[in-house]
């Protein structure tokens, strides 16, 4: 359909369009503000004449109307909405924002009807124009910029309420780091009481938790204080057994939810976390991150190197340890869900590859083994067999045995996969 300047202009003016809504319908033909475009179109009989008028915008006077059927006077409320939003967002520390608007369904239906009558090839939608105008006013008054992908704050302007309602979405602040867990007996994340599910009961001494502290809480505490966040979520590159130490460095991203303050000194906070968690957890390299890196961390493939101290019921010798090294290096292991976690995980068979095994005899019935394997391998069960639920296992060679100490030496991120 060819765009008919005169017919479109006449149709809109007959309906009582304000200059802004008139300009929106001609948006694709001209450069500049829709209000000025509308004023120029109103005063010109041709596209060329309107362009000439737009070359001298200072001589144009934009007319808005509360009776306009296409915006119902919303453009008269833009400054009020923007100022109200500014008053709210200045209570928070932010560098970027995005504006969203909600308008009456009736206005959207009228706009669609208008497009069916005169076409939409050159038109800019009402919501888009409203968002831009509000965003421009916020930019001018705050000095902050619009970010369409990762804004710190999203301003939601609801024009369906009277007075106008403003809602703020404080988008999460993401912080990357790596941690070592220096003490066994600490879970990676908060572990809510299985009886009361966090409400507090006699079983958990009314703490709501199975364990007094976690890696997550030790790291998050100073960050919550510094940012004034409502809550946080901890995203680790896998996790270690509660009773294992993490002697290497495990990557993580911690998500601070609805933070009031974003401009924080991460080097100073890193020192504070390490001071408070001394002897338990140590963090390294805190820096700004984002949602994409968090998602990548949760999906990326990696191996882990473990160190286990194993106690056997029978005497062992170097020949048996050499056999473990030979038979398990490069071996695919089939594991049913371990007995110790069956109450909280589905009973499945998982297959993982053991990449390398190195054994060292420590006594007549004791040895150390260093294992590198795909993430998700249960190394305790690899050792003792879990009553036949892990096949094969070290116990097939050395007989009944148990792991007395478990450490994670390294997390190997396989970035090329």
N, C-alpha and C positions, 0 to 999 in steps of 0.2 A: 504493500500500500504506500503510495506517494504521500508525503506530508503536505497538507494544504494549509498554508499559513493563515490565510484570510478566514477560511471556514473554521479552523481550530480556534482562532482568536475570537470570532463572533460567538461560537458555541459557549466558550468559557465566560465571556463577558455577559452574555444573556443569562447565564446561570448565577452570576454574581460573584465570580472569582476575585479574590484579593490579588494584589500584584505578586505576592510571593507564589501563590498557587498558579497564577497565570505564567509566571516565569519558569516554574517547575516543568510545565508541559512543553516549554521551548528549550529546556536545559541543554539538550544535545546540539543545538544549533549555534549557541553562543558561549563565550567564556565569561565567567564572573559570577557575581552573587545573583541568586534567583529573584530577589526583590527588585534589584536594578534591571534585570532582564525583563521582568514583568512590567515595570514602569516604562521601559523603552518600547516594548511591544504594544502597550496600551496607547502610546503616543505616535505609533508609526503604522503606516499602511503596508509596509513591505519589510522583508528581512534586511534588505540593504539599509532602509531607513532606520530600523531598530539598531543595527550595528553602528550607524553614525551617531545615534543618540548615546549608545553605550560608550563611545569614545570620549564623551564628556559627562561622566557619571555625577560630577558635582552639580549638574543642572537638573538631575532627576530627583523626583520626590516619590518615595515608596509609600503606597497606601495599603495598610492592613485593615482588616475588618473582622469584627466578632460575628458577623452575619455570613461570612464566606462558607458555602456549603461543603467545600472540599477540605477545609482545615478546622472549621468550627471555632475560629479565633485562637487556635493553639499557638500561632506565631506571636500573638500578643503576650503570651505567657512564658516565652523562652527566657527572657532575662530573669524573671522571678525564679524559674526552675533552676537556672544556672547558678544564681546567687545562693539559693537554698542549698544546692549541692556543694558549692564552695565552702559554705559555712560548716558543713558536716565533714568534708574530706580534710579540711585543715587541722582536724584533731588527730590526724594520722601522718606518719612519715612515709612519703611515697615519691617516686620519680616519674611514674608514668600512669596513665589512666585510659579508660575506654568508656564511651557512653552508649547506653542502650535505652530505648524508649518503649513504652506500652501505650497504645492509643485505643480508642473505642472501636469495637468491631464494626460499628455502623460506618465509621469513616473509611475503613479498609474496603468495605463493600461498595461505598460510593466511588472510591478511587477505581476499583475494578470495573464498575459500570461505566465510568468516564473513559477508561482505556478501551472498552468494547465499542464505545460510540465514536471516538475520534482517534484511537490508536495510542500506543505507548512507546513508539520507536524513539522519540526524542525526550521522553519524560523522566524526571527524577522522582522516585517515590517519596511520599510525605515523611515517612519515618527516617529515611536517609538524610533529608534536609534538616529535620529537627535535630538529629544526632550531631550533625556537623556544626550547626549554629551553637548548640549548647557546648560542644567541645571547644569551639573557638573562643567562647567567652571564658571558659575555665582555663584554657591555655593562657589567655591574655592576663587574667587576674592572678594566676598562681605561678606562671613561668614553667609549668610542667608540660610534658609532651604526651601526645596520644600514641599508644602502642596497640596495634591491632592483633598482635600475636600473644604477647605475654605482659599484659598490663599489671601494675601493682594493685590498682583498684579499678573495679568496674562500677560506674555510676548508673543506676537504673532509675529512670524518671518515669513515673506512672501518672500519665495525664488522665486516667480514668477516675482518679480521686479528686475531690475538691475539699480542702486545698490539695495541691499537687503533692504526691507522696514520693519521697526519695529513699531508695534502698541502696546500701553499699555492699558490694562483694569484695572483701579484702582477700585478695588472692594469696596463696601460700608463698612463704619465703623458703627457698630450698638451699641447703648448705651441704656441701660435700666434704668428706673427710675419710680417714682410715683409723682403725682402732686396733689395739692389742688388749687382750684380756689376760691379766697377770695372775689371777686367782681363780681357782676352780670353785664350782658351786654357785656361780652367778649365771642366770639365763640371759640370753641376748636381749629379749624384749619383756615387757611387763607380762606376768603370768597371773591372770585373775584366778581367784579361788574357784575350784571346780564344783564346790558345793553351793556357794552363794552367788557365783558369777560376778564378783566385784562389789556386792552390796555390804559385805561384812557379816561375819558370823563367828561362833565359838571356834570352829575348825581353823580359821585363819587369824584368830585373835582379833577379829573385827578390823583387820587391815584391808580385806577384800582381795588379798594377794597370796599366792603360794610361796613367794620369796620376798624378802624385805626389800631387795634392790635388784636392779638389772643394769646391763650395759646401757640400754636405752635411757633409763632414768638418770644414771650417773652423767651421761653426756648431755641430756636434755635440760637438766635443772638450771644451770647457768644461762643457757640459751633462752629458756622461757622467761627468766627474770629480765634478761637484757632486751628482749623484743616485746614483752608484754603480751605474748600470744595466748590465745584461749586454750590451745592444746598443741600436740605434735604427733607426728607419725614417723616411725623409724623404718627405713628401707635398707636392709643389708644385702651384700652380695653373698647370699647363703647365710648359714648360721652354724655355730659349733655346738657340740654337746654341752649340757649344763656343767657337767663335771670335767670338761676339758678346758685347758688353757689355750688361748689364741696367742701364740708367741710371735707369729708373723704379723702382718698388717692386713686387716680385712676392710675393703672399701664399703662405705655407706653413704646414703643421703638422708638427712633428717629434714622433714617437712614441718615448718612452723606454721600453724594454722591461725588465720586471722591475726597477724602481727600488727601491733600498734606502731612499733618502731622497726625500721629496716636498716638504717645506717648504723651498723654495729662494728666494733673492732674485733675481727675474728682472731687475730693473733693474740690479743689480750684475753679473749674468752677461751682460747685453746689452753693458755697457761692456767686460767682459773679452773677449767675442767680437770686438768691434770693434777692441780694442787688438791682439789677436793676428793678426787678419786685415786689418790696416790696409793700404790700397792695393789690396786684392783683393776683399773682401766687406764690406758693412756691413749690419747688421740693425737693425730698428726695431720698437718696440711689442711686445716679448715679453709674453705674458700666458697665463694658464691657458686651456686649451681642452678639448675632449672628442671622443669618437669620432664623434659626429654631425656636428660641424663639419668634421672631417677628411673624412668621406664627402661632405659637401656641396661641399667644396673640390675634390674629385676629379671631381664631376659637373656643377658649375655652368658655365654658358656665359659666354664672355668674348671680347672682341676684343683685338687687340694693335696698337700703333703702333710701326712700325719706322723707323729712319733708315738709309739705305744710301748709300754712296759708290760710284759706278759708273764704271768706265773703259771706254771704247769703242774699237774698232779704227778707226772712221771718225769724221770730224768730225761734230759735232752742232750744231743751232741751236735757237733758241727755239721755232720752229714745230713741230719734232719733239717737244720736251718738252711743249708745249701739247697736242699730239695724244695723248701718253701720258696726261696728266691727264684729257682728255675721254673717251677710249675705255676707260679702265680703271676709272674711278670708277663703282661700282655693277655691275661686271662679275663674272659667275661664271666661275671659272677651273677647268678640268679638269686635274688633275695625276696622272700615273702616279707611283708611288713613285720618288723620286729615285735616280739611279744611285749616288750616294755612300752610300746607306743600304740598298741592295737586299740586301746580304749578311745583314742582320739584321731586315728587315721584309718583310712580304708584298707582292707586286707587285699593288697595287690601284689603281683610279682614284678619287681623292678630289676632291670639288667644294667649293670655298670661295668666298665672296664678298669682293671687294675693296670696302671701304666708301668710301675716299677716297684720292686721290693728289695730291701736291704736289711739283713738280720745281723745281730751281734749278741753273742752269748754273754750273759752277766753272772751266771751261776749254774749249779747243777740242774735247777728247775726254773730258771729265769732267763729271759732274753729280751732284747730291745729290737723293735722292727720299725723301719721307716718306710711308709707306703705312700706312693703318689697314685691317685685314682681320680676318676670322673666324680664331679660333685654329685652328691646324692647317695654315694656308697656308704653303707653303715659299717664302719671299720671294726667296731666292737664285735658285731655279729660275724664279720669276715674272719675274726680270730677264733671265737668259741663255737660258731655254727648255729647258735640259737635253737638247739634241739632238732637240727635238720632243716630249719627254715631258710638257712643260707647255704648254698651249694656251689662250689666246694668251699671249705674253710680250712684255716691253719690246723684246727683240731683233728682233721683227717690225717695229719702227718704226725703231730706231737701228742695227740691224745687230749683228754680234758684239760682245759686251760681257761684263764680269765684275765681280763685287762685290769691292771691295778693303777695305771696312770695313762692319761691320754692328753696329748698336746697337738694343736694344729701349728705346723711350722710355716706354712705359706699358702696363700691363695694365688693361683696362677690364672690370671685373666687371659682368655684366648681371644684377643681382639680381632684376629684375622678370620675367624669363623663366621 
